[in-house]
Amino acid sequence: MKQRVGIVGFRGYSGAELVRILERHPGAEPVLMEHRQDVGEIRHSKARRIACTPEAARSEGLAAVFLATPAEVSMELAPGLLDAGIKVVDLSGAFRLRTPERYQHWYKEPHTAPGLLGEAVYGLPEFCREAIRGARLVANPGCYPTAANLAIRPLVEAEIFDREAGIICDAKSGVSGAGRKPSLKTSFCEVTENFTAYSLLSHRHVPEVLLTSGLEESQFSFTAHLLPVDRGILETVYFRSRQASSSAEVVSIYQRRYHDEPFVRIYEPDQAPDLKAVQRTNYCDIGVHFDAAGGRGVVVCAIDNLVKGAAGQAVQNMNLMLGFGETEGLL
């Protein structure tokens, strides 16, 4: 028997991606939870629909629910679902930070379910796998921090970069990362043939990188850019090192760190991934260049913002929480 799992927000880009993945999952059956009426329809899905209430979820026998919703909606829905004995994977930023004060600082809004912040497990399996297995609430990482942390944390763990010089992360995302809700800045005429930077020095994903990578805010510079493509994230990370001697040496750090990880692919020295290598997959591809003479290093990391950056990683977390094989439905 397949385990039933609910999806709230199934009409959004990440929610629709969840439906696509779960409909081919060998052990899970998606159930669409109607939270509100919205424009548009999920295409080609015959999944069962129920009301978005804890009572309906419990009556349907849902093992878990995905919240592909804005943070304020996740804060509204998560407590009731958890009280009903249902595990929750939240794709918003509602539960990624540790304190309501930190959430208020970065999201500019008060947190309405602060009691869950201490319980929520950060859902980056490559670093938090065992905690995810036993969690009832998982905060799925943001798309930018997923790529940034996978690229940066091995450098921090190996203590191979110059902390005084810091790390620069130059990040670019496809337009679907902004969500499906119409806005002027993501309209066709604004995006096509254009390339823009946004949220300079104040992007709300920065604290996720700091929390997971072990960097201080003064050691990390992050700039997000909007690419005129539908999906994909490519991040270029710049660092300096007085210790590394070659690209091969830095690559070996990543190979050791990720040798058992099913969704992280490390390129040969002096090669770099692009968006097409990862689109519509749950892979994170990493390439390294290093100039020993100048002590300059560049790490290029690519993911699909809707898969490893959202829905795919959420299913990866669900697999761990419900006892499936971690790669089920994703390969």
Wavefront OBJ file of the C-alpha trace (Angstrom):
o trace
v 0.000 0.000 0.000
v 1.260 3.445 -0.903
v 1.413 6.072 1.821
v -0.770 9.081 1.144
v 0.830 12.512 1.332
v -0.891 15.870 1.004
v 0.158 18.895 -1.029
v -1.026 22.372 -0.110
v -0.249 24.996 -2.746
v -0.262 22.515 -5.594
v -1.076 25.200 -8.174
v 2.216 27.045 -7.639
v 5.422 26.165 -9.453
v 6.950 24.200 -6.579
v 3.628 22.569 -5.747
v 3.081 21.477 -9.338
v 6.600 20.046 -9.356
v 5.722 18.084 -6.215
v 2.704 16.609 -7.976
v 4.837 15.623 -10.955
v 7.437 13.875 -8.791
v 5.002 12.174 -6.411
v 2.810 10.775 -9.165
v 5.746 8.625 -10.237
v 6.891 7.798 -6.683
v 6.635 4.032 -6.052
v 5.637 4.357 -2.398
v 3.676 7.611 -2.126
v 0.289 8.747 -3.411
v -0.281 12.524 -3.680
v -3.501 14.047 -2.359
v -4.263 17.637 -3.341
v -5.425 19.800 -0.454
v -7.643 22.729 -1.438
v -6.603 25.698 0.675
v -8.063 28.453 -1.468
v -9.495 29.044 -4.887
v -6.846 30.203 -7.318
v -6.538 31.043 -10.981
v -5.264 28.197 -13.110
v -5.423 24.470 -12.797
v -2.976 21.645 -12.248
v -2.642 19.871 -15.566
v -3.039 16.166 -16.217
v -3.357 15.146 -12.556
v -6.028 12.732 -11.396
v -4.964 12.945 -7.760
v -7.703 12.924 -5.133
v -8.678 16.309 -3.636
v -9.677 17.054 -0.073
v -10.245 20.091 2.105
v -7.190 21.651 3.682
v -7.992 20.898 7.329
v -6.294 18.727 9.950
v -9.520 16.723 10.259
v -9.625 15.947 6.541
v -5.930 15.080 6.517
v -6.337 12.710 9.450
v -9.488 11.146 7.965
v -7.637 10.567 4.690
v -4.809 8.854 6.570
v -2.115 11.230 5.365
v 1.362 10.352 6.602
v 2.800 13.745 5.708
v 1.814 17.074 4.187
v 3.897 19.393 2.016
v 3.247 23.094 2.500
v 4.176 24.805 -0.789
v 2.713 28.022 0.561
v 3.787 31.519 1.632
v 5.390 31.677 5.064
v 2.340 33.203 6.746
v 0.143 30.373 5.461
v 2.641 27.740 6.629
v 2.650 29.272 10.104
v -1.144 29.096 10.112
v -1.432 25.481 8.923
v 1.556 23.650 10.408
v 0.500 23.607 14.095
v -2.867 21.962 13.415
v -1.402 19.334 11.112
v 1.283 18.462 13.638
v -1.300 18.243 16.420
v -3.198 15.777 14.212
v -0.118 13.529 14.164
v 0.868 14.356 10.583
v 4.446 15.091 9.577
v 5.068 18.355 7.745
v 7.610 19.421 5.134
v 7.397 23.191 4.744
v 8.794 24.737 1.558
v 8.526 28.329 2.770
v 10.919 30.249 4.972
v 8.611 30.040 7.986
v 10.690 27.625 10.077
v 14.231 27.894 8.707
v 15.578 30.308 11.322
v 16.020 29.613 15.016
v 14.366 32.554 16.763
v 11.387 34.858 16.147
v 13.721 37.832 16.488
v 15.929 36.599 13.670
v 12.881 35.875 11.520
v 11.535 39.377 12.175
v 14.910 40.900 11.234
v 15.223 39.159 7.866
v 11.583 38.700 6.825
v 10.306 42.034 8.210
v 7.231 40.357 9.695
v 6.431 38.852 13.111
v 6.496 35.081 13.494
v 3.077 33.696 14.451
v 4.154 30.169 15.452
v 7.413 30.771 17.357
v 7.006 27.625 19.453
v 7.877 25.486 16.430
v 11.150 27.222 15.563
v 13.149 25.221 18.071
v 11.692 21.930 16.834
v 11.971 22.366 13.072
v 14.856 20.497 11.436
v 16.651 22.168 8.552
v 16.074 19.934 5.554
v 19.427 19.791 3.801
v 20.006 16.018 3.802
v 23.693 16.201 2.954
v 24.284 17.845 6.358
v 21.199 17.045 8.455
v 20.214 13.523 7.370
v 19.917 11.807 10.747
v 17.954 14.659 12.317
v 15.563 14.646 9.344
v 14.850 10.920 9.800
v 13.359 11.530 13.240
v 11.690 14.869 12.567
v 7.998 15.655 12.424
v 8.588 19.179 11.024
v 11.216 19.828 8.361
v 12.025 23.284 7.034
v 12.943 22.742 3.400
v 15.895 25.015 2.528
v 15.654 27.931 0.165
v 16.905 27.382 -3.369
v 19.804 29.838 -3.139
v 21.047 28.497 0.239
v 20.891 24.905 -0.999
v 23.440 25.616 -3.705
v 25.451 28.029 -1.556
v 25.796 25.695 1.420
v 26.693 22.684 -0.704
v 29.398 24.773 -2.352
v 30.707 26.606 0.707
v 30.519 24.313 3.726
v 33.240 21.879 2.551
v 35.618 24.843 2.324
v 34.707 25.871 5.873
v 35.011 22.327 7.232
v 38.438 21.890 5.603
v 39.567 25.307 6.913
v 41.164 25.929 3.545
v 39.909 29.428 2.789
v 41.041 32.803 4.131
v 38.352 34.023 6.546
v 39.761 37.551 6.502
v 39.230 37.726 2.744
v 35.754 36.235 3.135
v 33.602 34.480 0.552
v 31.619 36.082 -2.263
v 28.597 34.301 -3.715
v 27.319 35.620 -7.032
v 23.964 33.858 -7.554
v 21.600 33.761 -10.536
v 18.141 32.223 -10.677
v 15.461 31.559 -13.248
v 12.194 33.468 -12.960
v 10.198 30.568 -11.482
v 12.132 31.128 -8.249
v 9.971 34.209 -7.665
v 6.823 32.081 -7.587
v 3.730 32.057 -9.756
v 1.967 35.134 -8.389
v 2.037 37.833 -11.104
v 4.219 40.880 -10.533
v 5.682 43.632 -12.667
v 9.294 42.646 -12.048
v 8.736 39.080 -13.281
v 6.530 39.959 -16.269
v 7.792 38.994 -19.724
v 8.638 42.514 -20.888
v 10.657 43.224 -17.741
v 12.594 39.951 -17.731
v 13.281 39.075 -21.354
v 16.591 40.371 -22.755
v 17.400 41.634 -19.269
v 19.538 40.718 -16.247
v 19.008 42.301 -12.842
v 20.398 42.188 -9.309
v 18.015 42.451 -6.372
v 17.831 42.503 -2.548
v 21.443 43.666 -2.340
v 22.941 43.251 1.156
v 19.577 42.206 2.587
v 18.466 38.982 0.903
v 16.398 36.873 3.309
v 18.273 33.687 2.339
v 21.569 34.977 3.761
v 20.966 33.774 7.358
v 20.360 30.206 6.115
v 23.810 30.173 4.573
v 25.417 31.594 7.696
v 23.586 29.154 9.985
v 24.532 26.067 7.968
v 27.960 26.945 6.619
v 29.476 28.328 9.806
v 30.312 31.758 8.394
v 29.868 35.119 10.076
v 27.850 37.759 8.268
v 30.981 39.900 7.915
v 32.682 37.025 6.055
v 29.975 36.511 3.445
v 28.818 38.660 0.534
v 25.790 37.470 -1.415
v 24.061 38.985 -4.430
v 21.042 37.459 -6.156
v 20.307 38.027 -9.841
v 17.279 37.298 -12.013
v 18.051 35.402 -15.215
v 15.692 35.531 -18.228
v 15.159 31.744 -18.116
v 12.351 29.732 -16.550
v 14.319 27.529 -14.141
v 17.750 26.800 -12.741
v 20.256 28.374 -10.347
v 23.941 28.914 -10.989
v 26.117 30.294 -8.220
v 29.725 31.384 -8.578
v 31.578 31.350 -5.263
v 34.870 33.231 -4.923
v 37.396 32.550 -2.153
v 41.081 32.969 -1.382
v 43.404 30.382 0.067
v 47.002 30.408 1.261
v 46.962 26.630 1.732
v 45.613 25.028 -1.450
v 48.131 24.175 -4.167
v 45.903 23.209 -7.108
v 42.380 22.737 -8.401
v 42.817 19.001 -7.894
v 43.511 19.492 -4.192
v 40.353 21.547 -3.700
v 38.301 19.094 -5.784
v 39.514 16.273 -3.533
v 37.940 18.072 -0.555
v 34.553 17.953 -2.277
v 35.028 14.377 -3.421
v 35.729 13.209 0.131
v 32.834 15.205 1.573
v 30.248 14.024 -0.957
v 31.505 10.602 -2.051
v 28.382 8.836 -0.716
v 25.864 11.519 -1.669
v 23.480 10.374 -4.411
v 22.575 13.851 -5.643
v 25.896 15.718 -5.560
v 28.146 15.407 -8.602
v 31.691 16.739 -8.484
v 33.361 17.707 -11.758
v 36.961 17.094 -12.712
v 39.406 19.926 -11.861
v 38.966 23.095 -13.918
v 35.562 22.090 -15.266
v 32.307 23.847 -14.427
v 28.604 22.907 -14.649
v 25.880 24.840 -16.417
v 22.108 25.031 -16.024
v 21.267 22.473 -18.677
v 23.225 19.823 -16.775
v 20.803 19.964 -13.839
v 17.450 21.219 -15.108
v 14.530 18.952 -14.130
v 16.796 16.828 -11.931
v 17.531 16.687 -8.201
v 21.268 16.922 -8.787
v 23.666 19.545 -7.486
v 26.708 19.859 -9.757
v 29.933 21.438 -8.468
v 33.084 22.451 -10.325
v 36.309 24.038 -9.015
v 38.993 26.258 -10.521
v 42.019 27.364 -8.458
v 44.943 29.626 -9.279
v 47.772 28.643 -6.942
v 49.976 31.598 -7.915
v 47.371 34.129 -6.854
v 45.624 32.020 -4.224
v 42.291 32.596 -5.963
v 39.563 29.963 -6.016
v 36.252 29.743 -7.845
v 33.519 27.183 -7.152
v 30.618 26.942 -9.595
v 27.464 25.228 -8.326
v 24.296 24.516 -10.319
v 20.875 23.178 -9.298
v 17.305 23.289 -10.564
v 15.571 25.770 -8.281
v 12.267 23.873 -8.507
v 13.737 20.411 -7.866
v 16.849 20.279 -5.645
v 15.998 23.852 -4.660
v 12.402 23.039 -3.698
v 10.162 20.075 -4.587
v 12.831 17.439 -5.234
v 14.607 18.179 -1.981
v 11.248 18.164 -0.189
v 10.595 14.641 -1.507
v 14.135 13.658 -0.524
v 13.259 14.810 3.007
v 9.924 12.997 2.948
v 11.696 9.805 1.904
v 13.905 10.043 4.978
v 11.007 10.914 7.307
v 8.767 8.073 6.123
v 11.431 5.403 5.752
v 11.624 5.211 1.954
v 14.886 4.926 0.082
v 16.287 8.445 -0.161
v 16.353 8.465 -3.959
v 12.807 7.071 -4.465
v 10.920 9.018 -7.104
v 13.928 11.210 -7.864
v 16.121 9.151 -10.166
l 1 2 3 4 5 6 7 8 9 10 11 12 13 14 15 16 17 18 19 20 21 22 23 24 25 26 27 28 29 30 31 32 33 34 35 36 37 38 39 40 41 42 43 44 45 46 47 48 49 50 51 52 53 54 55 56 57 58 59 60 61 62 63 64 65 66 67 68 69 70 71 72 73 74 75 76 77 78 79 80 81 82 83 84 85 86 87 88 89 90 91 92 93 94 95 96 97 98 99 100 101 102 103 104 105 106 107 108 109 110 111 112 113 114 115 116 117 118 119 120 121 122 123 124 125 126 127 128 129 130 131 132 133 134 135 136 137 138 139 140 141 142 143 144 145 146 147 148 149 150 151 152 153 154 155 156 157 158 159 160 161 162 163 164 165 166 167 168 169 170 171 172 173 174 175 176 177 178 179 180 181 182 183 184 185 186 187 188 189 190 191 192 193 194 195 196 197 198 199 200 201 202 203 204 205 206 207 208 209 210 211 212 213 214 215 216 217 218 219 220 221 222 223 224 225 226 227 228 229 230 231 232 233 234 235 236 237 238 239 240 241 242 243 244 245 246 247 248 249 250 251 252 253 254 255 256 257 258 259 260 261 262 263 264 265 266 267 268 269 270 271 272 273 274 275 276 277 278 279 280 281 282 283 284 285 286 287 288 289 290 291 292 293 294 295 296 297 298 299 300 301 302 303 304 305 306 307 308 309 310 311 312 313 314 315 316 317 318 319 320 321 322 323 324 325 326 327 328 329 330 331
